[in-house]
């Protein structure tokens, strides 16, 4: 059996590849443009014949088609996954997250892939009217990244009706080793230098989930016989942004302070996932404390890009 992981050299993708190979689940093809992903994330498997790395962009339909040849399972993670970055480069976000996803779906259908897991985001909900947020909540994205993921899910529905077995996971705020350009690694890096932690607005509530739970969700979504509807993947608990800053400072023993900045209108103010379906359909129980693994990142020097 061979699996394809798009974005497999990135933060989530490389952890997923580690797990697939460690468990002997399948041979793995990684398709990654290496614009954000890094070959060193997969360096431990360099001599492993189970892994094949293709440097290519999901916006290239021919590259995606070649990568899908002989594949039974696709886990589609490749994306422009930064909210503010998508606001800066609108065309790239749309071309990658929408056009690139259509290329992956179309190539998978043409290649006779058995099933495809699509990585979506909490951003499709926008600012919900109440918490926690169940999967039945209508799309109302407030930023371009969320809109692109909502569009990707819509295309997933089209290709599901054409016969492709597509499963959708809506990820909360994932954190862990190898991450970069998001709040926890950025703040850990600043705390290590005793620099102020910039907080935009200060009213946000995040649902933070450790990377290992997300990898397990992806693997189980690919393995179960069927899944009815999208599934939220999160901790089911809210962490106020200022409480997160305090925990980062405490965990690092830093003398950093928080520096409040004006709120950014593109950012969701509050999100907590309803994880009942994750528990029921994937059998995953989230940790009782969302930030239980923050110490692991501190010990590994994650703010400096370790992992």
C-alpha positions in Angstrom: 0.0 0.0 0.0 1.2 3.5 -0.8 -0.1 6.8 0.7 0.4 10.3 -0.6 0.9 13.1 1.9 0.8 16.6 0.3 2.7 19.1 2.3 4.5 16.1 3.9 7.7 18.1 4.7 5.8 20.7 6.7 4.9 21.0 10.4 1.9 18.6 10.5 2.9 16.6 7.5 6.3 15.6 8.7 4.9 14.3 12.0 2.3 12.4 10.1 5.0 10.8 7.8 7.0 9.9 11.0 3.9 8.0 12.3 3.1 6.2 9.1 6.6 4.9 8.7 7.1 4.1 12.4 3.9 2.0 12.4 4.7 0.4 9.1 1.3 1.4 7.7 2.3 2.1 4.2 5.0 3.3 1.7 4.8 7.1 1.6 5.1 9.6 -1.2 5.5 13.2 -0.1 4.6 16.0 -2.5 5.9 19.3 -1.2 7.0 22.6 -2.8 9.5 23.1 0.1 8.4 26.8 0.2 7.7 26.3 3.9 8.3 22.6 4.4 11.9 21.5 5.1 13.7 18.4 3.9 15.4 18.2 7.3 12.1 17.4 8.9 12.3 14.1 7.0 16.0 13.6 7.2 15.7 10.7 9.7 14.0 8.7 6.8 16.5 9.7 4.1 17.8 6.1 3.6 14.4 4.5 4.1 13.0 2.9 0.9 9.5 3.3 2.2 9.7 7.1 1.6 9.7 9.0 -1.7 9.9 12.8 -1.8 8.7 14.7 -4.8 9.5 18.4 -4.9 6.5 19.9 -6.6 3.6 22.3 -6.1 0.0 21.3 -5.9 -0.8 24.1 -8.3 1.0 22.0 -10.9 -1.7 19.5 -12.1 0.8 17.3 -13.9 3.0 17.0 -10.7 0.0 16.1 -8.7 -1.1 13.5 -11.2 2.3 11.8 -11.2 2.3 11.8 -7.4 -1.1 10.1 -7.2 -0.1 7.2 -9.4 -0.3 3.9 -7.6 -1.7 5.6 -4.4 -4.5 4.2 -2.3 -4.8 6.9 0.4 -4.2 10.7 0.0 -3.9 13.0 3.0 -4.1 16.5 1.7 -2.3 19.0 4.0 -0.5 21.3 1.6 -1.8 24.8 1.9 -1.0 28.5 2.5 -2.0 28.0 6.1 -1.3 31.4 7.6 -4.2 33.7 8.2 -2.3 37.0 7.9 -0.1 35.7 5.1 -3.2 34.9 3.0 -4.3 38.5 3.4 -1.0 39.7 2.1 -0.8 37.4 -0.9 -4.4 36.8 -1.9 -3.6 35.2 -5.2 -1.2 32.7 -3.9 -3.6 31.6 -1.1 -6.5 31.2 -3.6 -4.4 29.4 -6.2 -2.9 27.0 -3.6 -5.8 26.4 -1.2 -8.6 26.3 -3.8 -7.0 25.6 -7.2 -4.3 23.3 -5.7 -6.9 21.4 -3.8 -9.0 20.9 -6.9 -5.9 19.5 -8.6 -5.5 17.0 -5.7 -9.1 15.9 -5.7 -9.2 15.6 -9.5 -6.0 13.6 -9.7 -7.1 11.3 -6.9 -10.4 10.5 -8.6 -8.7 9.9 -11.9 -6.1 7.6 -10.3 -8.7 5.5 -8.5 -7.5 6.5 -5.0 -9.4 4.7 -2.3 -9.9 7.6 0.1 -8.8 11.1 0.6 -8.6 13.1 3.9 -8.9 16.8 3.5 -7.4 19.1 6.2 -9.7 22.0 6.7 -9.7 24.6 9.5 -11.7 26.1 12.3 -11.5 29.3 10.3 -14.4 28.2 8.1 -16.8 29.2 11.0 -15.6 32.7 11.4 -16.8 34.4 14.7 -19.4 31.9 16.0 -22.5 33.0 17.8 -21.9 30.6 20.7 -19.3 28.2 22.0 -18.5 25.3 21.6 -18.9 25.1 17.8 -20.5 22.0 16.3 -19.8 20.8 12.8 -23.4 21.8 11.7 -22.6 25.5 12.2 -22.8 27.2 8.8 -19.7 28.6 7.1 -19.1 32.3 7.9 -15.4 32.9 7.4 -14.1 36.4 8.3 -10.7 36.0 6.5 -9.4 34.9 3.2 -7.8 31.8 4.5 -11.1 30.6 6.0 -12.9 31.4 2.8 -10.3 29.3 0.8 -10.8 26.3 3.2 -14.6 26.7 2.9 -14.3 26.6 -0.9 -12.0 23.6 -0.6 -14.6 21.8 1.4 -17.3 22.7 -1.2 -15.1 21.1 -3.9 -14.7 18.0 -1.6 -18.5 17.7 -1.7 -18.5 17.8 -5.5 -15.9 15.1 -5.8 -17.5 13.0 -3.1 -20.7 12.9 -5.3 -18.5 11.9 -8.2 -17.4 8.8 -6.3 -14.2 9.9 -4.4 -14.3 8.9 -0.7 -13.4 12.2 0.9 -13.2 12.8 4.7 -12.9 16.3 6.1 -11.2 17.3 9.4 -11.5 20.8 10.7 -8.4 21.5 12.7 -8.2 23.9 15.7 -5.0 25.7 16.6 -2.4 23.0 16.3 1.0 23.4 18.2 4.1 21.3 18.5 7.7 20.8 17.5 8.7 22.0 14.0 6.0 24.7 13.9 6.9 28.2 13.0 5.2 31.5 12.2 2.4 30.9 14.6 1.7 32.3 18.0 3.4 29.7 20.3 6.7 29.3 18.5 6.9 33.0 17.9 6.3 33.8 21.5 8.7 31.1 22.7 11.4 32.7 20.6 10.7 36.2 22.0 10.5 34.9 25.5 13.9 33.2 25.2 15.3 36.7 24.3 13.2 38.4 27.1 11.4 40.4 24.4 7.8 41.6 24.8 5.1 39.3 23.6 2.9 41.1 21.1 -0.8 40.5 21.7 -3.2 41.8 19.1 -6.5 42.8 20.8 -6.2 40.6 23.8 -9.8 39.2 23.7 -9.2 36.1 21.7 -9.9 32.6 22.9 -8.1 29.7 21.2 -8.7 26.0 21.1 -5.1 24.6 21.3 -4.4 21.0 20.4 -1.0 19.1 20.5 0.3 17.8 17.3 0.2 14.1 18.3 -3.6 14.2 18.7 -3.9 15.7 15.2 -1.7 13.0 13.7 -3.8 10.4 15.4 -7.0 12.0 14.0 -5.6 12.0 10.5 -4.6 8.3 10.7 -7.9 7.2 12.1 -9.8 9.3 9.5 -7.9 7.5 6.8 -8.4 4.0 8.4 -12.1 3.9 9.4 -14.5 2.3 7.0 -16.6 5.5 6.6 -17.1 8.9 8.1 -20.4 10.9 7.9 -19.7 14.6 7.6 -16.8 16.8 8.7 -15.1 16.4 12.1 -13.7 19.0 14.4 -10.3 18.2 15.8 -9.4 20.2 18.9 -9.2 20.1 22.7 -12.7 21.3 23.3 -11.4 23.8 25.8 -10.7 27.5 25.4 -7.5 29.3 26.3 -7.7 33.1 26.5 -4.8 34.6 24.6 -3.5 36.6 27.6 -3.5 33.4 29.7 -1.4 31.7 26.9 1.1 34.6 27.1 1.3 34.2 30.9 1.9 30.4 30.5 4.6 31.0 27.9 6.4 33.4 30.2 6.1 31.1 33.2 7.2 28.0 31.3 10.3 29.8 30.0 11.1 31.6 33.2 11.3 34.7 31.1 11.2 38.4 32.1 9.1 39.2 29.0 6.0 41.3 29.3 2.9 41.4 27.2 2.6 44.3 24.7 -1.0 45.0 23.6 -1.5 46.0 20.0 -4.7 47.0 18.2 -6.9 44.0 17.2 -6.6 42.7 13.7 -10.0 42.5 12.0 -9.2 39.3 10.2 -8.7 37.3 13.3 -11.4 35.2 14.9 -12.2 36.4 18.4 -13.2 33.1 20.0 -13.3 29.5 19.1 -13.8 26.3 21.1 -14.5 23.1 19.2 -17.4 20.7 20.0 -15.4 17.5 20.0 -18.2 15.0 20.5 -18.0 13.7 17.0 -14.2 13.4 17.3 -14.7 11.3 20.4 -17.5 9.2 18.9 -16.3 8.6 15.3 -12.5 8.6 15.8 -12.3 7.4 19.4 -9.9 10.3 20.4 -10.0 11.7 23.8 -8.3 15.2 24.0 -6.0 16.0 26.9 -7.6 17.6 30.0 -5.1 20.4 29.8 -4.6 21.9 26.3 -1.2 23.3 27.2 0.1 20.2 28.9 2.8 19.8 26.2 4.1 23.4 26.3 7.0 22.3 28.5 8.0 19.8 25.8 8.4 22.6 23.3 10.4 24.7 25.9 12.7 21.8 26.6 13.4 21.3 22.9 14.0 24.9 22.2 11.1 25.0 19.9 11.0 28.7 19.6 14.4 28.5 17.8 13.0 26.0 15.3 14.1 22.8 17.0 12.4 19.5 16.4 
